[in-house]
Amino acid sequence: MLVNRHSPIDGRFLESVYYCDKNDVDKAVLKARRAFQSGSWSNKTPKERKEVLKRWGQLLRNHLNELALLETLDSGKPISATTSSDVPGAIDCLEWFAEVIDKTHGAVIPSEQNFLSMVTREPLGVVAAIVPWNYPLLMAMWKLAPSLAMGNSVLLKPSEKTPLSAIYIAKLALEAGLPKDVLTVLPGRGDVGAFLSHHLDIDAISFTGSGKTGRKIMIASASSNLKRVSLELGGKSPNIILPDYPDLKRAARSAAAAIFMNAGAICSAGSRLLLHRNIKEKVLELLLEESQAFQPGDPLNPATTVGAIIDEIHLKYILNGIEKGKKEAKLLLGGKQVRKESGGFYIEPTIFDCPHHKVSIAKEEIFGPVLSVITYDTIEEAIKIANDTEYGLAAAVWSGDTGFGLKIAKDLRAGSVWVNHYDDLSDTNLPFGGYKQSGFGRDNSIHALEKYSEIKATVLYTE
Ligand code: NAD
């Protein structure tokens, strides 16, 4: 079925995209399985796979500007971000896994006499990657790079809201020498994801998206072939400023960026700001000032830092959350849709002062430019509030005493914890993923290979 797609920037018609049906999914799985069994990719030496992936990285680099523009038009992200961060980040991830795969070794175990025991890593087979719209290319690459490096055949299901960059990079993969049917992109709605997760001939689903969909995928796996599932889900991450942190302006600037960048559509956004009562007034004054730098603008203007909300459905979801918030907390800034005349979807930076941490605006993931400020009196209370959430994706703590900051970091139940900054270091060496209902399994780093491989023990007996 062909679906007309419009840009969230200004509603302009972008293109018609073919959305797959069950028959397309079945055919793609069959071809991916055949490709895996043929060994055209899975049996290539790690060094050969590395060369192809590196060529692919170079092609992405050659097409960086087109890709960035495509991503901006499709998702409403600012061109400054797609050019400097989204596309280069995806290339970096691809090159990192290309480089790591011929340096990843198995082990020989010291066994009894007459036995030679080896532990090796093998590809799983056919992997489906299902990804969201907030970082379409980057989230896709976080899954493609390790799964392809490992030798799997991969089916990529982009979000129905942002399919373009996935289609574009798949074409470049073929040009780089990736054998046919090793990577297939299946654009479509949630039903395509559901067909994949119920499929009997898929070995693993690597998912990034909402908890609601993550649960459905686990049920589908349990009721089909027990395919491996890894989930990167949502968050409501705490950002704690301790009263001894000396540079409150820096902390306030970072707190604003932590929630307002990407229009708040970041799973690890610092959406809960925990302020000690003694510094609250000062930090709020600075925060209101710093937030002005995050007013949304035309995503195609290189000076713009914050772009559009992905679509009208999500815009309404955020505005509803804000209306609910107004009834339970004090609105300090923003709260309104702006730039309506553009024909696109934009919301101004919004800040609530919450009476306590259990109000819904401080508990539920809004996935928009909405910050909830929570006041605390003691460090113990701050840690308790920070951990009193179903999520556990990220957290940050700011302290003038770095040793103390590290001690607090240990108490925070989250997959990534930042001390005296908020997510300022982008490095593929670092694992990314959640505790609790933020999911399980890790993207990036050597640990990501665990999601895309089986571990085999082979034991030889010799007389
Ligand atoms: P979503 O769950 O609605 O959709 C994600 C993907 O799943 C899309 O491709 C969608 O088509 C597909 N899908 C929908 N129904 C499905 C089904 N029944 N079976 C299989 N697949 C199905 O999420 P979204 O709105 O696209 O993304 C926002 C969410 O993603 C937020 O909760 C955010 O926190 C989370 N996220 C997490 C991370 C992370 O690394 N932890 C990163 C980015 C986004």
Boltz pocket constraint, residues with backbone or C-beta under 6 A from the ligand:
constraints:
  - pocket:
      binder: B
      contacts: [[A, 130], [A, 131], [A, 132], [A, 133], [A, 134], [A, 135], [A, 139], [A, 157], [A, 158], [A, 159], [A, 160], [A, 188], [A, 189], [A, 190], [A, 191], [A, 192], [A, 193], [A, 194], [A, 195], [A, 197], [A, 208], [A, 209], [A, 210], [A, 211], [A, 212], [A, 213], [A, 214], [A, 216], [A, 217], [A, 232], [A, 233], [A, 234], [A, 235], [A, 266], [A, 267], [A, 268], [A, 365], [A, 367], [A, 393], [A, 433], [A, 434], [A, 438], [A, 439]]
      max_distance: 6.0
